[in-house]
Amino acid sequence: MNEELRSKAVLTVEEVQKVLRLGRNKSYDFLNDKDCPIPTIRVGHQIRIPSKQFFDWLDGLGVAIS
């Protein structure tokens, strides 16, 4: 699953939620926080997350995901 997600240009909140193993509300709280280290793209009310920046951030934390 990880390689499939890494190959996408952008991720949905639900995909980020699964990787981080967070609930829906916590995921939105994290991504909407002004101090969130990951850039977000807003299209109307939808949020998209650039996968490269997301996985670069995770890799920088030394987090191994499978």
All heavy atoms as TSV, in Angstrom:
chain	resi	resn	atom	element	x	y	z
A	1	MET	N	N	0.824	-1.193	0.000
A	1	MET	CA	C	0.000	0.000	0.000
A	1	MET	C	C	0.869	1.257	0.000
A	1	MET	O	O	0.563	2.223	-0.672
A	1	MET	CB	C	-0.929	0.009	1.214
A	1	MET	CG	C	-1.763	1.275	1.294
A	1	MET	SD	S	-2.976	1.261	2.600
A	1	MET	CE	C	-2.166	2.275	3.805
A	2	ASN	N	N	1.959	1.228	0.734
A	2	ASN	CA	C	2.822	2.391	0.864
A	2	ASN	C	C	3.355	2.842	-0.494
A	2	ASN	O	O	3.342	4.024	-0.800
A	2	ASN	CB	C	3.962	2.077	1.831
A	2	ASN	CG	C	4.822	3.270	2.110
A	2	ASN	OD1	O	4.392	4.399	1.988
A	2	ASN	ND2	N	6.054	3.032	2.478
A	3	GLU	N	N	3.814	1.913	-1.314
A	3	GLU	CA	C	4.355	2.281	-2.632
A	3	GLU	C	C	3.260	2.847	-3.520
A	3	GLU	O	O	3.505	3.770	-4.295
A	3	GLU	CB	C	5.025	1.077	-3.290
A	3	GLU	CG	C	6.312	0.664	-2.622
A	3	GLU	CD	C	7.309	1.805	-2.497
A	3	GLU	OE1	O	7.504	2.554	-3.479
A	3	GLU	OE2	O	7.890	1.963	-1.416
A	4	GLU	N	N	2.061	2.312	-3.410
A	4	GLU	CA	C	0.932	2.829	-4.185
A	4	GLU	C	C	0.635	4.279	-3.790
A	4	GLU	O	O	0.428	5.134	-4.641
A	4	GLU	CB	C	-0.302	1.960	-3.943
A	4	GLU	CG	C	-1.532	2.423	-4.684
A	4	GLU	CD	C	-2.752	1.582	-4.347
A	4	GLU	OE1	O	-2.595	0.402	-4.005
A	4	GLU	OE2	O	-3.855	2.135	-4.430
A	5	LEU	N	N	0.653	4.557	-2.495
A	5	LEU	CA	C	0.397	5.914	-2.024
A	5	LEU	C	C	1.527	6.856	-2.409
A	5	LEU	O	O	1.294	8.006	-2.776
A	5	LEU	CB	C	0.196	5.935	-0.510
A	5	LEU	CG	C	-1.075	5.272	0.012
A	5	LEU	CD1	C	-1.102	5.310	1.534
A	5	LEU	CD2	C	-2.308	5.930	-0.566
A	6	ARG	N	N	2.765	6.392	-2.334
A	6	ARG	CA	C	3.916	7.233	-2.696
A	6	ARG	C	C	3.891	7.621	-4.171
A	6	ARG	O	O	4.420	8.658	-4.547
A	6	ARG	CB	C	5.227	6.533	-2.371
A	6	ARG	CG	C	5.587	6.559	-0.908
A	6	ARG	CD	C	6.941	5.876	-0.678
A	6	ARG	NE	N	7.265	5.792	0.721
A	6	ARG	CZ	C	8.035	6.682	1.360
A	6	ARG	NH1	N	8.559	7.692	0.717
A	6	ARG	NH2	N	8.291	6.536	2.645
A	7	SER	N	N	3.279	6.784	-5.005
A	7	SER	CA	C	3.257	7.064	-6.447
A	7	SER	C	C	2.191	8.095	-6.824
A	7	SER	O	O	2.221	8.620	-7.937
A	7	SER	CB	C	3.028	5.772	-7.229
A	7	SER	OG	O	1.721	5.276	-7.007
A	8	LYS	N	N	1.277	8.402	-5.924
A	8	LYS	CA	C	0.234	9.391	-6.203
A	8	LYS	C	C	0.798	10.805	-6.050
A	8	LYS	O	O	1.687	11.046	-5.243
A	8	LYS	CB	C	-0.930	9.227	-5.230
A	8	LYS	CG	C	-1.713	7.958	-5.428
A	8	LYS	CD	C	-2.893	7.938	-4.493
A	8	LYS	CE	C	-3.784	6.746	-4.766
A	8	LYS	NZ	N	-5.030	6.832	-4.005
A	9	ALA	N	N	0.233	11.727	-6.818
A	9	ALA	CA	C	0.657	13.128	-6.713
A	9	ALA	C	C	0.146	13.745	-5.422
A	9	ALA	O	O	0.870	14.471	-4.741
A	9	ALA	CB	C	0.164	13.934	-7.912
A	10	VAL	N	N	-1.109	13.469	-5.096
A	10	VAL	CA	C	-1.716	14.007	-3.872
A	10	VAL	C	C	-2.462	12.903	-3.144
A	10	VAL	O	O	-2.891	11.915	-3.752
A	10	VAL	CB	C	-2.677	15.186	-4.158
A	10	VAL	CG1	C	-1.925	16.383	-4.684
A	10	VAL	CG2	C	-3.793	14.777	-5.090
A	11	LEU	N	N	-2.589	13.087	-1.838
A	11	LEU	CA	C	-3.310	12.135	-0.993
A	11	LEU	C	C	-4.570	12.788	-0.454
A	11	LEU	O	O	-4.637	14.009	-0.295
A	11	LEU	CB	C	-2.431	11.709	0.189
A	11	LEU	CG	C	-1.079	11.094	-0.147
A	11	LEU	CD1	C	-0.263	10.911	1.125
A	11	LEU	CD2	C	-1.259	9.773	-0.866
A	12	THR	N	N	-5.538	11.963	-0.135
A	12	THR	CA	C	-6.730	12.455	0.537
A	12	THR	C	C	-6.486	12.439	2.037
A	12	THR	O	O	-5.534	11.811	2.524
A	12	THR	CB	C	-7.952	11.560	0.230
A	12	THR	OG1	O	-7.708	10.249	0.758
A	12	THR	CG2	C	-8.229	11.482	-1.266
A	13	VAL	N	N	-7.364	13.090	2.770
A	13	VAL	CA	C	-7.258	13.069	4.230
A	13	VAL	C	C	-7.407	11.633	4.727
A	13	VAL	O	O	-6.703	11.206	5.645
A	13	VAL	CB	C	-8.319	13.991	4.879
A	13	VAL	CG1	C	-8.295	13.856	6.385
A	13	VAL	CG2	C	-8.094	15.429	4.463
A	14	GLU	N	N	-8.280	10.871	4.102
A	14	GLU	CA	C	-8.492	9.483	4.514
A	14	GLU	C	C	-7.232	8.637	4.335
A	14	GLU	O	O	-6.935	7.781	5.162
A	14	GLU	CB	C	-9.664	8.875	3.734
A	14	GLU	CG	C	-11.015	9.448	4.107
A	14	GLU	CD	C	-11.293	10.825	3.482
A	14	GLU	OE1	O	-10.610	11.235	2.506
A	14	GLU	OE2	O	-12.188	11.524	4.003
A	15	GLU	N	N	-6.474	8.883	3.270
A	15	GLU	CA	C	-5.234	8.137	3.056
A	15	GLU	C	C	-4.186	8.518	4.092
A	15	GLU	O	O	-3.491	7.641	4.635
A	15	GLU	CB	C	-4.718	8.379	1.636
A	15	GLU	CG	C	-5.603	7.725	0.584
A	15	GLU	CD	C	-5.304	8.158	-0.830
A	15	GLU	OE1	O	-4.870	9.311	-1.039
A	15	GLU	OE2	O	-5.520	7.331	-1.742
A	16	VAL	N	N	-4.076	9.797	4.390
A	16	VAL	CA	C	-3.151	10.245	5.432
A	16	VAL	C	C	-3.573	9.663	6.779
A	16	VAL	O	O	-2.739	9.215	7.567
A	16	VAL	CB	C	-3.098	11.794	5.478
A	16	VAL	CG1	C	-2.373	12.283	6.716
A	16	VAL	CG2	C	-2.443	12.330	4.220
A	17	GLN	N	N	-4.850	9.653	7.022
A	17	GLN	CA	C	-5.409	9.105	8.268
A	17	GLN	C	C	-4.987	7.652	8.458
A	17	GLN	O	O	-4.581	7.252	9.545
A	17	GLN	CB	C	-6.926	9.217	8.187
A	17	GLN	CG	C	-7.701	8.556	9.274
A	17	GLN	CD	C	-9.206	8.672	9.032
A	17	GLN	OE1	O	-9.673	9.562	8.340
A	17	GLN	NE2	N	-9.950	7.763	9.589
A	18	LYS	N	N	-5.053	6.853	7.396
A	18	LYS	CA	C	-4.671	5.438	7.489
A	18	LYS	C	C	-3.182	5.279	7.773
A	18	LYS	O	O	-2.787	4.443	8.581
A	18	LYS	CB	C	-5.047	4.703	6.212
A	18	LYS	CG	C	-6.532	4.499	6.073
A	18	LYS	CD	C	-6.873	3.813	4.772
A	18	LYS	CE	C	-8.380	3.729	4.607
A	18	LYS	NZ	N	-8.749	3.160	3.303
A	19	VAL	N	N	-2.356	6.081	7.102
A	19	VAL	CA	C	-0.908	5.979	7.301
A	19	VAL	C	C	-0.540	6.370	8.727
A	19	VAL	O	O	0.258	5.700	9.393
A	19	VAL	CB	C	-0.141	6.865	6.283
A	19	VAL	CG1	C	1.337	6.928	6.623
A	19	VAL	CG2	C	-0.343	6.337	4.872
A	20	LEU	N	N	-1.128	7.462	9.219
A	20	LEU	CA	C	-0.804	7.951	10.567
A	20	LEU	C	C	-1.562	7.215	11.664
A	20	LEU	O	O	-1.269	7.396	12.842
A	20	LEU	CB	C	-1.105	9.453	10.664
A	20	LEU	CG	C	-0.269	10.362	9.771
A	20	LEU	CD1	C	-0.698	11.813	9.955
A	20	LEU	CD2	C	1.213	10.203	10.067
A	21	ARG	N	N	-2.544	6.406	11.256
A	21	ARG	CA	C	-3.371	5.652	12.201
A	21	ARG	C	C	-4.056	6.586	13.197
A	21	ARG	O	O	-4.022	6.383	14.409
A	21	ARG	CB	C	-2.541	4.582	12.897
A	21	ARG	CG	C	-1.991	3.574	11.895
A	21	ARG	CD	C	-1.202	2.508	12.550
A	21	ARG	NE	N	-2.102	1.768	13.439
A	21	ARG	CZ	C	-1.734	0.728	14.156
A	21	ARG	NH1	N	-0.511	0.301	14.090
A	21	ARG	NH2	N	-2.592	0.127	14.940
A	22	LEU	N	N	-4.680	7.618	12.631
A	22	LEU	CA	C	-5.433	8.586	13.414
A	22	LEU	C	C	-6.899	8.486	13.045
A	22	LEU	O	O	-7.245	8.013	11.957
A	22	LEU	CB	C	-4.966	10.020	13.122
A	22	LEU	CG	C	-3.562	10.403	13.532
A	22	LEU	CD1	C	-3.243	11.804	13.021
A	22	LEU	CD2	C	-3.414	10.343	15.034
A	23	GLY	N	N	-7.740	8.967	13.919
A	23	GLY	CA	C	-9.154	9.062	13.617
A	23	GLY	C	C	-9.423	10.222	12.671
A	23	GLY	O	O	-8.552	11.053	12.401
A	24	ARG	N	N	-10.636	10.279	12.190
A	24	ARG	CA	C	-11.016	11.319	11.224
A	24	ARG	C	C	-10.854	12.725	11.805
A	24	ARG	O	O	-10.247	13.599	11.179
A	24	ARG	CB	C	-12.464	11.085	10.802
A	24	ARG	CG	C	-12.947	12.030	9.748
A	24	ARG	CD	C	-14.349	11.604	9.275
A	24	ARG	NE	N	-14.703	12.304	8.068
A	24	ARG	CZ	C	-15.496	13.374	8.041
A	24	ARG	NH1	N	-16.032	13.823	9.148
A	24	ARG	NH2	N	-15.772	13.960	6.912
A	25	ASN	N	N	-11.394	12.953	12.986
A	25	ASN	CA	C	-11.324	14.291	13.588
A	25	ASN	C	C	-9.888	14.706	13.884
A	25	ASN	O	O	-9.503	15.853	13.631
A	25	ASN	CB	C	-12.167	14.363	14.859
A	25	ASN	CG	C	-13.648	14.303	14.565
A	25	ASN	OD1	O	-14.087	14.569	13.447
A	25	ASN	ND2	N	-14.432	13.935	15.564
A	26	LYS	N	N	-9.091	13.796	14.412
A	26	LYS	CA	C	-7.685	14.114	14.708
A	26	LYS	C	C	-6.913	14.424	13.425
A	26	LYS	O	O	-6.054	15.307	13.410
A	26	LYS	CB	C	-6.996	12.967	15.453
A	26	LYS	CG	C	-7.402	12.840	16.890
A	26	LYS	CD	C	-6.858	13.988	17.688
A	26	LYS	CE	C	-7.213	13.801	19.149
A	26	LYS	NZ	N	-6.979	14.979	19.935
A	27	SER	N	N	-7.212	13.710	12.357
A	27	SER	CA	C	-6.542	13.964	11.084
A	27	SER	C	C	-6.848	15.366	10.579
A	27	SER	O	O	-5.949	16.099	10.167
A	27	SER	CB	C	-6.972	12.932	10.038
A	27	SER	OG	O	-6.586	11.650	10.435
A	28	TYR	N	N	-8.128	15.738	10.616
A	28	TYR	CA	C	-8.500	17.086	10.177
A	28	TYR	C	C	-7.913	18.144	11.107
A	28	TYR	O	O	-7.441	19.185	10.650
A	28	TYR	CB	C	-10.025	17.232	10.083
A	28	TYR	CG	C	-10.580	16.711	8.784
A	28	TYR	CD1	C	-11.126	15.440	8.704
A	28	TYR	CD2	C	-10.540	17.487	7.635
A	28	TYR	CE1	C	-11.637	14.958	7.509
A	28	TYR	CE2	C	-11.044	17.017	6.426
A	28	TYR	CZ	C	-11.583	15.745	6.375
A	28	TYR	OH	O	-12.082	15.270	5.184
A	29	ASP	N	N	-7.928	17.893	12.412
A	29	ASP	CA	C	-7.329	18.841	13.357
A	29	ASP	C	C	-5.846	19.048	13.045
A	29	ASP	O	O	-5.352	20.173	13.023
A	29	ASP	CB	C	-7.473	18.343	14.802
A	29	ASP	CG	C	-8.892	18.419	15.322
A	29	ASP	OD1	O	-9.741	19.084	14.681
A	29	ASP	OD2	O	-9.162	17.794	16.366
A	30	PHE	N	N	-5.132	17.955	12.804
A	30	PHE	CA	C	-3.706	18.012	12.506
A	30	PHE	C	C	-3.445	18.803	11.223
A	30	PHE	O	O	-2.598	19.701	11.187
A	30	PHE	CB	C	-3.151	16.588	12.386
A	30	PHE	CG	C	-1.732	16.519	11.894
A	30	PHE	CD1	C	-0.688	16.990	12.681
A	30	PHE	CD2	C	-1.438	15.978	10.661
A	30	PHE	CE1	C	0.623	16.929	12.234
A	30	PHE	CE2	C	-0.130	15.906	10.213
A	30	PHE	CZ	C	0.897	16.385	10.994
A	31	LEU	N	N	-4.191	18.487	10.162
A	31	LEU	CA	C	-3.960	19.134	8.874
A	31	LEU	C	C	-4.426	20.584	8.837
A	31	LEU	O	O	-3.908	21.383	8.061
A	31	LEU	CB	C	-4.627	18.330	7.756
A	31	LEU	CG	C	-4.011	16.951	7.523
A	31	LEU	CD1	C	-4.904	16.124	6.608
A	31	LEU	CD2	C	-2.608	17.060	6.957
A	32	ASN	N	N	-5.394	20.936	9.666
A	32	ASN	CA	C	-5.894	22.313	9.714
A	32	ASN	C	C	-5.108	23.201	10.669
A	32	ASN	O	O	-5.275	24.416	10.658
A	32	ASN	CB	C	-7.371	22.334	10.098
A	32	ASN	CG	C	-8.262	21.917	8.956
A	32	ASN	OD1	O	-8.034	22.269	7.812
A	32	ASN	ND2	N	-9.298	21.148	9.277
A	33	ASP	N	N	-4.258	22.597	11.505
A	33	ASP	CA	C	-3.474	23.365	12.471
A	33	ASP	C	C	-2.502	24.285	11.740
A	33	ASP	O	O	-1.852	23.877	10.772
A	33	ASP	CB	C	-2.702	22.407	13.382
A	33	ASP	CG	C	-2.064	23.100	14.558
A	33	ASP	OD1	O	-1.329	24.089	14.346
A	33	ASP	OD2	O	-2.295	22.651	15.694
A	34	LYS	N	N	-2.381	25.521	12.195
A	34	LYS	CA	C	-1.476	26.478	11.541
A	34	LYS	C	C	-0.019	26.045	11.645
A	34	LYS	O	O	0.808	26.467	10.845
A	34	LYS	CB	C	-1.660	27.872	12.123
A	34	LYS	CG	C	-1.291	27.988	13.571
A	34	LYS	CD	C	-1.473	29.389	14.090
A	34	LYS	CE	C	-1.238	29.346	15.580
A	34	LYS	NZ	N	-0.432	30.341	16.089
A	35	ASP	N	N	0.311	25.196	12.603
A	35	ASP	CA	C	1.680	24.718	12.772
A	35	ASP	C	C	1.922	23.361	12.109
A	35	ASP	O	O	2.957	22.732	12.346
A	35	ASP	CB	C	2.020	24.619	14.259
A	35	ASP	CG	C	2.037	25.986	14.924
A	35	ASP	OD1	O	2.438	26.966	14.263
A	35	ASP	OD2	O	1.639	26.080	16.104
A	36	CYS	N	N	0.991	22.904	11.295
A	36	CYS	CA	C	1.143	21.616	10.618
A	36	CYS	C	C	2.369	21.664	9.703
A	36	CYS	O	O	2.502	22.585	8.888
A	36	CYS	CB	C	-0.110	21.298	9.809
A	36	CYS	SG	S	0.006	19.725	8.931
A	37	PRO	N	N	3.275	20.690	9.833
A	37	PRO	CA	C	4.499	20.709	9.029
A	37	PRO	C	C	4.299	20.278	7.575
A	37	PRO	O	O	5.231	20.327	6.782
A	37	PRO	CB	C	5.394	19.713	9.765
A	37	PRO	CG	C	4.436	18.763	10.400
A	37	PRO	CD	C	3.236	19.588	10.779
A	38	ILE	N	N	3.092	19.879	7.232
A	38	ILE	CA	C	2.806	19.390	5.893
A	38	ILE	C	C	1.928	20.399	5.158
A	38	ILE	O	O	0.880	20.790	5.680
A	38	ILE	CB	C	2.076	18.034	5.953
A	38	ILE	CG1	C	2.878	17.041	6.781
A	38	ILE	CG2	C	1.827	17.488	4.556
A	38	ILE	CD1	C	2.078	15.851	7.232
A	39	PRO	N	N	2.316	20.819	3.957
A	39	PRO	CA	C	1.456	21.746	3.214
A	39	PRO	C	C	0.186	21.040	2.751
A	39	PRO	O	O	0.193	19.834	2.505
A	39	PRO	CB	C	2.317	22.152	2.022
A	39	PRO	CG	C	3.279	21.036	1.845
A	39	PRO	CD	C	3.522	20.471	3.221
A	40	THR	N	N	-0.888	21.786	2.659
A	40	THR	CA	C	-2.143	21.231	2.171
A	40	THR	C	C	-2.633	22.063	0.990
A	40	THR	O	O	-2.309	23.241	0.869
A	40	THR	CB	C	-3.226	21.220	3.259
A	40	THR	OG1	O	-3.421	22.550	3.746
A	40	THR	CG2	C	-2.849	20.302	4.419
A	41	ILE	N	N	-3.390	21.407	0.143
A	41	ILE	CA	C	-4.017	22.070	-0.997
A	41	ILE	C	C	-5.511	22.012	-0.767
A	41	ILE	O	O	-6.064	20.940	-0.518
A	41	ILE	CB	C	-3.662	21.345	-2.317
A	41	ILE	CG1	C	-2.153	21.324	-2.515
A	41	ILE	CG2	C	-4.387	21.983	-3.493
A	41	ILE	CD1	C	-1.696	20.369	-3.590
A	42	ARG	N	N	-6.148	23.165	-0.837
A	42	ARG	CA	C	-7.595	23.218	-0.639
A	42	ARG	C	C	-8.283	23.486	-1.962
A	42	ARG	O	O	-7.944	24.416	-2.681
A	42	ARG	CB	C	-7.941	24.286	0.373
A	42	ARG	CG	C	-7.333	23.960	1.720
A	42	ARG	CD	C	-7.741	24.940	2.785
A	42	ARG	NE	N	-7.038	24.629	4.017
A	42	ARG	CZ	C	-7.403	23.685	4.872
A	42	ARG	NH1	N	-8.467	22.983	4.647
A	42	ARG	NH2	N	-6.704	23.455	5.958
A	43	VAL	N	N	-9.247	22.629	-2.259
A	43	VAL	CA	C	-10.078	22.778	-3.444
A	43	VAL	C	C	-11.514	22.800	-2.939
A	43	VAL	O	O	-12.079	21.757	-2.608
A	43	VAL	CB	C	-9.862	21.613	-4.440
A	43	VAL	CG1	C	-10.718	21.808	-5.681
A	43	VAL	CG2	C	-8.394	21.460	-4.804
A	44	GLY	N	N	-12.043	23.999	-2.824
A	44	GLY	CA	C	-13.356	24.124	-2.195
A	44	GLY	C	C	-13.229	23.721	-0.733
A	44	GLY	O	O	-12.373	24.215	-0.006
A	45	HIS	N	N	-14.041	22.772	-0.323
A	45	HIS	CA	C	-13.986	22.281	1.059
A	45	HIS	C	C	-13.110	21.042	1.201
A	45	HIS	O	O	-12.960	20.514	2.299
A	45	HIS	CB	C	-15.397	21.974	1.567
A	45	HIS	CG	C	-16.238	23.185	1.737
A	45	HIS	ND1	N	-16.034	24.103	2.744
A	45	HIS	CD2	C	-17.279	23.672	1.009
A	45	HIS	CE1	C	-16.912	25.075	2.640
A	45	HIS	NE2	N	-17.680	24.845	1.591
A	46	GLN	N	N	-12.558	20.583	0.094
A	46	GLN	CA	C	-11.730	19.379	0.134
A	46	GLN	C	C	-10.276	19.742	0.406
A	46	GLN	O	O	-9.801	20.800	0.014
A	46	GLN	CB	C	-11.833	18.615	-1.180
A	46	GLN	CG	C	-13.226	18.108	-1.452
A	46	GLN	CD	C	-13.284	17.316	-2.746
A	46	GLN	OE1	O	-12.300	17.161	-3.452
A	46	GLN	NE2	N	-14.463	16.823	-3.054
A	47	ILE	N	N	-9.584	18.814	1.066
A	47	ILE	CA	C	-8.164	18.990	1.373
A	47	ILE	C	C	-7.393	17.887	0.666
A	47	ILE	O	O	-7.776	16.716	0.732
A	47	ILE	CB	C	-7.903	18.906	2.891
A	47	ILE	CG1	C	-8.653	19.999	3.637
A	47	ILE	CG2	C	-6.409	18.984	3.187
A	47	ILE	CD1	C	-8.556	19.873	5.146
A	48	ARG	N	N	-6.311	18.275	0.006
A	48	ARG	CA	C	-5.402	17.313	-0.599
A	48	ARG	C	C	-4.010	17.596	-0.070
A	48	ARG	O	O	-3.647	18.734	0.210
A	48	ARG	CB	C	-5.413	17.408	-2.130
A	48	ARG	CG	C	-6.748	17.022	-2.745
A	48	ARG	CD	C	-7.055	15.551	-2.498
A	48	ARG	NE	N	-8.301	15.151	-3.100
A	48	ARG	CZ	C	-9.445	15.029	-2.441
A	48	ARG	NH1	N	-9.501	15.322	-1.159
A	48	ARG	NH2	N	-10.527	14.620	-3.049
A	49	ILE	N	N	-3.225	16.530	0.074
A	49	ILE	CA	C	-1.894	16.620	0.656
A	49	ILE	C	C	-0.883	16.122	-0.380
A	49	ILE	O	O	-1.000	14.984	-0.861
A	49	ILE	CB	C	-1.798	15.766	1.942
A	49	ILE	CG1	C	-2.825	16.240	2.972
A	49	ILE	CG2	C	-0.414	15.805	2.529
A	49	ILE	CD1	C	-4.151	15.564	2.892
A	50	PRO	N	N	0.103	16.938	-0.749
A	50	PRO	CA	C	1.130	16.470	-1.690
A	50	PRO	C	C	1.873	15.269	-1.094
A	50	PRO	O	O	2.433	15.348	0.006
A	50	PRO	CB	C	2.056	17.672	-1.846
A	50	PRO	CG	C	1.247	18.856	-1.405
A	50	PRO	CD	C	0.310	18.328	-0.357
A	51	SER	N	N	1.839	14.157	-1.807
A	51	SER	CA	C	2.399	12.928	-1.243
A	51	SER	C	C	3.905	13.024	-1.019
A	51	SER	O	O	4.414	12.504	-0.030
A	51	SER	CB	C	2.057	11.720	-2.110
A	51	SER	OG	O	2.627	11.848	-3.381
A	52	LYS	N	N	4.626	13.689	-1.917
A	52	LYS	CA	C	6.079	13.789	-1.741
A	52	LYS	C	C	6.424	14.500	-0.446
A	52	LYS	O	O	7.239	14.010	0.344
A	52	LYS	CB	C	6.733	14.505	-2.922
A	52	LYS	CG	C	8.251	14.594	-2.752
A	52	LYS	CD	C	8.914	15.190	-3.945
A	52	LYS	CE	C	10.405	15.292	-3.854
A	52	LYS	NZ	N	11.063	15.125	-2.614
A	53	GLN	N	N	5.793	15.638	-0.168
A	53	GLN	CA	C	6.076	16.365	1.072
A	53	GLN	C	C	5.646	15.566	2.298
A	53	GLN	O	O	6.321	15.568	3.315
A	53	GLN	CB	C	5.404	17.742	1.078
A	53	GLN	CG	C	6.145	18.746	0.242
A	53	GLN	CD	C	5.435	19.018	-1.057
A	53	GLN	OE1	O	4.679	18.208	-1.567
A	53	GLN	NE2	N	5.679	20.188	-1.617
A	54	PHE	N	N	4.529	14.872	2.187
A	54	PHE	CA	C	4.052	14.073	3.312
A	54	PHE	C	C	5.045	12.967	3.652
A	54	PHE	O	O	5.447	12.811	4.808
A	54	PHE	CB	C	2.672	13.479	2.998
A	54	PHE	CG	C	2.164	12.537	4.046
A	54	PHE	CD1	C	1.766	13.004	5.286
A	54	PHE	CD2	C	2.090	11.182	3.796
A	54	PHE	CE1	C	1.297	12.134	6.269
A	54	PHE	CE2	C	1.622	10.306	4.763
A	54	PHE	CZ	C	1.232	10.778	6.002
A	55	PHE	N	N	5.472	12.216	2.633
A	55	PHE	CA	C	6.389	11.111	2.899
A	55	PHE	C	C	7.801	11.602	3.226
A	55	PHE	O	O	8.507	10.960	4.011
A	55	PHE	CB	C	6.380	10.107	1.748
A	55	PHE	CG	C	5.131	9.261	1.745
A	55	PHE	CD1	C	4.160	9.435	0.787
A	55	PHE	CD2	C	4.919	8.312	2.735
A	55	PHE	CE1	C	3.001	8.680	0.793
A	55	PHE	CE2	C	3.771	7.549	2.762
A	55	PHE	CZ	C	2.797	7.726	1.788
A	56	ASP	N	N	8.218	12.740	2.669
A	56	ASP	CA	C	9.501	13.329	3.070
A	56	ASP	C	C	9.466	13.693	4.550
A	56	ASP	O	O	10.441	13.479	5.275
A	56	ASP	CB	C	9.822	14.577	2.245
A	56	ASP	CG	C	10.260	14.256	0.832
A	56	ASP	OD1	O	10.514	13.065	0.522
A	56	ASP	OD2	O	10.338	15.207	0.020
A	57	TRP	N	N	8.351	14.264	5.001
A	57	TRP	CA	C	8.194	14.614	6.418
A	57	TRP	C	C	8.269	13.363	7.284
A	57	TRP	O	O	8.989	13.333	8.286
A	57	TRP	CB	C	6.863	15.341	6.623
A	57	TRP	CG	C	6.500	15.569	8.042
A	57	TRP	CD1	C	7.066	16.462	8.909
A	57	TRP	CD2	C	5.492	14.878	8.792
A	57	TRP	NE1	N	6.467	16.371	10.142
A	57	TRP	CE2	C	5.494	15.401	10.096
A	57	TRP	CE3	C	4.582	13.869	8.473
A	57	TRP	CZ2	C	4.625	14.949	11.079
A	57	TRP	CZ3	C	3.722	13.419	9.455
A	57	TRP	CH2	C	3.746	13.960	10.734
A	58	LEU	N	N	7.544	12.306	6.889
A	58	LEU	CA	C	7.578	11.058	7.660
A	58	LEU	C	C	8.983	10.456	7.673
A	58	LEU	O	O	9.460	10.011	8.710
A	58	LEU	CB	C	6.613	10.035	7.070
A	58	LEU	CG	C	5.201	10.013	7.591
A	58	LEU	CD1	C	4.418	8.878	6.927
A	58	LEU	CD2	C	5.124	9.903	9.080
A	59	ASP	N	N	9.628	10.434	6.503
A	59	ASP	CA	C	10.982	9.877	6.417
A	59	ASP	C	C	11.944	10.674	7.302
A	59	ASP	O	O	12.839	10.101	7.926
A	59	ASP	CB	C	11.487	9.890	4.970
A	59	ASP	CG	C	10.710	8.936	4.075
A	59	ASP	OD1	O	10.043	8.008	4.595
A	59	ASP	OD2	O	10.763	9.111	2.842
A	60	GLY	N	N	11.758	11.983	7.375
A	60	GLY	CA	C	12.599	12.829	8.225
A	60	GLY	C	C	12.435	12.539	9.700
A	60	GLY	O	O	13.331	12.784	10.503
A	61	LEU	N	N	11.276	11.992	10.055
A	61	LEU	CA	C	11.039	11.612	11.456
A	61	LEU	C	C	11.655	10.265	11.783
A	61	LEU	O	O	11.706	9.868	12.947
A	61	LEU	CB	C	9.529	11.535	11.740
A	61	LEU	CG	C	8.744	12.829	11.647
A	61	LEU	CD1	C	7.264	12.549	11.833
A	61	LEU	CD2	C	9.230	13.830	12.678
A	62	GLY	N	N	12.102	9.553	10.749
A	62	GLY	CA	C	12.657	8.224	10.956
A	62	GLY	C	C	11.583	7.181	11.185
A	62	GLY	O	O	11.835	6.152	11.799
A	63	VAL	N	N	10.394	7.439	10.668
A	63	VAL	CA	C	9.277	6.523	10.848
A	63	VAL	C	C	9.272	5.529	9.697
A	63	VAL	O	O	9.289	5.911	8.539
A	63	VAL	CB	C	7.930	7.298	10.852
A	63	VAL	CG1	C	6.763	6.350	10.920
A	63	VAL	CG2	C	7.911	8.277	11.993
A	64	ALA	N	N	9.280	4.260	10.038
A	64	ALA	CA	C	9.202	3.211	9.013
A	64	ALA	C	C	7.761	2.732	8.920
A	64	ALA	O	O	7.167	2.343	9.916
A	64	ALA	CB	C	10.117	2.048	9.383
A	65	ILE	N	N	7.193	2.822	7.724
A	65	ILE	CA	C	5.832	2.339	7.519
A	65	ILE	C	C	5.844	1.295	6.427
A	65	ILE	O	O	6.677	1.306	5.526
A	65	ILE	CB	C	4.866	3.486	7.166
A	65	ILE	CG1	C	5.358	4.277	5.969
A	65	ILE	CG2	C	4.633	4.392	8.341
A	65	ILE	CD1	C	4.396	5.317	5.480
A	66	SER	N	N	4.916	0.394	6.536
A	66	SER	CA	C	4.841	-0.662	5.507
A	66	SER	C	C	3.475	-0.710	4.887
A	66	SER	O	O	2.562	-0.131	5.326
A	66	SER	CB	C	5.165	-2.007	6.117
A	66	SER	OG	O	4.324	-2.262	7.219
